Amino acid sequence: MSVADNYFENLYRSSEDPWSFRERWYEQRKRNLTLAALPRSHYGSIFEPGCANGELSARLAERCTHLLCSDTSALALELARNRLAHRSNVRLMQTRLPEQWPAGRFDLIVLSELCYYLDAQDLDRLIDCARAALNTGANLLACHWRWPIDECPLSGDQVHQRLHERLGLPRLLRHEDTDMLLEVWGTESTSVAQREGLTPQARERPV
């Protein structure tokens, strides 16, 4: 993590919801778009680094068998633990990324409002860790704010360009508006309609 460790601790000392995840329509809309963009209705395992106070995590937990959430901030993790206390399929851990990337492989990795806190070198290391941790048929979703953030070494646009270049995976979806970028990549390029047998090619495939 290229931003100083105490940056996020100081934010959470001043507020339990420093970005107003619960109140702002921008944040609610972003969560809805994130969930709608996922190519699968259910995942076996999801990893969400930078889980913050757990607002997106609560929605992701409904879409998987196992959810691993991590954050560099102990205060954020305590808030997330309270938010997710009713979910038995969630595990939380404190990590400093990319150095402390967790062991294991995942069916979905969600990088939401995280990667522009890294410098270019650390971003490349994180992308390599994420790519190596994807199961066959897995997805990686990234969503980032496009306006400047004074504390961040990179912009959202720079992050997404580097993700696409370095992952080397088919891009399955791209949503772009004035405020944010949301993209999904997959280790396989099969679309939702193809997987559900709705396309002509799928219907004509021999049984």
C-alpha positions in Angstrom: 0.0 0.0 0.0 1.7 3.2 -1.2 -0.4 5.6 0.9 0.8 5.9 4.6 -0.7 3.3 7.0 -2.2 6.0 9.2 -4.1 7.7 6.3 -7.1 5.4 6.6 -6.9 5.1 10.4 -7.2 8.9 10.7 -10.2 8.8 8.3 -12.0 6.3 10.4 -11.2 8.1 13.6 -13.1 11.1 12.3 -16.1 9.1 10.9 -17.4 5.5 10.8 -18.5 6.2 7.2 -15.9 8.7 5.8 -17.1 8.4 2.2 -20.8 8.3 3.1 -21.3 4.8 1.6 -24.7 4.5 3.3 -26.1 7.9 2.5 -25.0 9.0 -1.0 -26.9 7.9 -4.0 -23.6 7.8 -5.9 -22.4 5.1 -3.6 -25.7 3.2 -3.6 -25.8 3.3 -7.4 -22.2 2.2 -7.7 -22.9 -0.8 -5.5 -26.0 -1.7 -7.6 -24.0 -1.4 -10.8 -21.1 -3.5 -9.4 -23.5 -6.3 -8.5 -25.4 -6.2 -11.8 -22.1 -6.3 -13.7 -21.1 -9.7 -12.2 -21.3 -12.4 -14.9 -22.4 -15.0 -12.4 -25.3 -15.0 -9.9 -23.2 -17.0 -7.4 -19.5 -17.5 -6.8 -17.8 -20.2 -4.7 -15.2 -17.8 -3.3 -14.8 -14.0 -3.4 -11.9 -11.9 -2.2 -12.6 -8.2 -1.5 -9.4 -6.3 -0.5 -10.0 -2.8 0.8 -13.4 -3.7 2.2 -13.6 -0.5 4.3 -16.6 -0.6 6.6 -18.3 -3.5 4.9 -21.1 -1.9 2.9 -20.3 -3.6 -0.4 -19.1 -6.7 1.5 -22.6 -7.2 2.9 -24.0 -7.4 -0.7 -21.2 -9.6 -2.0 -21.8 -12.1 0.9 -25.2 -12.7 -0.6 -23.6 -13.8 -3.8 -21.1 -16.4 -2.7 -20.3 -19.4 -0.5 -17.2 -17.9 1.0 -16.1 -14.2 1.2 -12.7 -13.0 2.4 -12.6 -9.3 3.2 -9.4 -7.5 4.0 -8.3 -3.9 4.8 -5.2 -2.2 6.0 -7.1 -0.3 8.7 -7.9 -2.0 12.0 -10.7 0.5 12.6 -12.3 -0.2 9.3 -12.2 -4.0 9.9 -13.9 -3.6 13.3 -16.7 -1.7 11.6 -16.9 -4.3 8.9 -17.0 -7.1 11.5 -20.0 -5.4 13.2 -21.7 -4.9 9.8 -21.2 -8.5 8.8 -21.7 -10.2 12.2 -24.8 -12.0 11.0 -23.0 -13.6 8.0 -21.4 -17.0 8.7 -19.7 -17.1 5.3 -17.4 -14.1 5.8 -13.8 -14.0 7.1 -12.0 -10.8 7.7 -8.2 -10.2 7.9 -5.9 -7.2 8.2 -3.5 -7.0 5.3 -1.2 -4.5 3.8 -1.2 -4.9 0.0 0.5 -6.0 -2.1 3.0 -7.4 0.4 0.5 -9.4 2.3 -1.7 -10.9 -0.4 -3.5 -13.9 1.1 -2.9 -17.5 0.1 -5.5 -19.3 -1.9 -7.4 -18.9 -5.2 -10.7 -17.2 -5.8 -13.6 -17.3 -8.3 -14.0 -13.5 -8.1 -11.7 -10.7 -6.9 -13.3 -7.2 -6.4 -11.0 -4.2 -6.6 -13.3 -1.3 -5.6 -11.9 2.1 -5.0 -8.5 0.6 -4.0 -5.9 0.6 -6.6 -5.2 4.4 -7.0 -3.8 4.4 -3.5 -0.9 2.4 -4.9 2.0 3.7 -6.8 2.8 2.2 -10.2 5.2 -0.5 -8.9 2.9 -1.7 -6.2 -0.1 -1.7 -8.6 1.9 -4.0 -10.9 2.6 -6.3 -8.0 -1.0 -6.4 -6.9 -2.2 -7.1 -10.4 0.3 -10.0 -10.7 -0.9 -11.4 -7.3 -4.6 -11.1 -8.4 -4.0 -12.7 -11.7 -2.2 -15.7 -10.1 -5.0 -16.1 -7.6 -7.9 -16.5 -10.1 -9.4 -19.9 -10.6 -10.3 -21.3 -14.0 -13.5 -19.5 -15.1 -13.0 -16.7 -12.5 -13.7 -13.0 -12.8 -12.0 -9.8 -11.7 -14.0 -6.7 -11.2 -12.5 -3.2 -10.8 -14.4 0.0 -10.1 -12.8 3.4 -9.5 -13.6 7.1 -9.2 -12.4 9.2 -12.1 -12.0 12.6 -10.5 -8.6 13.6 -9.0 -7.7 12.6 -5.4 -4.9 14.6 -3.9 -3.5 11.8 -1.8 -3.4 9.2 -4.6 -0.4 8.5 -6.9 -2.6 7.3 -9.8 -5.9 8.2 -11.4 -8.8 5.8 -11.9 -8.2 5.9 -15.6 -4.5 5.1 -15.2 -5.4 2.2 -12.9 -7.9 0.6 -15.4 -5.5 1.1 -18.3 -2.8 -0.8 -16.4 -5.2 -3.5 -15.2 -6.2 -4.2 -18.8 -2.6 -4.2 -20.1 -1.1 -6.4 -17.4 -3.9 -8.8 -16.6 -3.9 -10.1 -20.2 -7.5 -11.3 -19.9 -10.6 -10.9 -22.0 -12.5 -7.8 -20.9 -16.2 -8.9 -20.5 -17.7 -5.5 -19.6 -16.8 -1.9 -19.4 -19.0 0.9 -17.9 -17.7 4.4 -18.2 -19.4 7.6 -17.1 -18.1 11.0 -15.9 -17.6 9.8 -12.4 -16.4 6.3 -12.5 -15.0 3.3 -14.5 -16.3 -0.2 -13.9 -14.8 -3.2 -15.8 -14.9 -6.9 -15.5 -12.3 -9.4 -16.9 -12.5 -13.1 -17.0 -10.2 -16.1 -17.5 -12.7 -17.3 -20.0 -14.5 -15.1 -22.6 -17.9 -16.9 -22.5 -20.8 -14.4 -22.1 -23.7 -14.8 -19.8 -26.0 -15.6 -22.8 -23.6 -18.1 -24.3 -23.3 -19.9 -20.9 -27.1 -20.1 -20.6 -27.5 -21.4 -24.1 -29.3 -18.4 -25.5 -27.1 -17.6 -28.5 -27.5 -19.3 -31.9 -24.1 -21.0 -31.6 -25.0 -22.4 -28.2 -28.3 -23.7 -29.4 -26.7 -25.4 -32.4 -24.0 -27.2 -30.4 -24.3 -31.0 -30.6 -25.6 -32.7 -27.5 
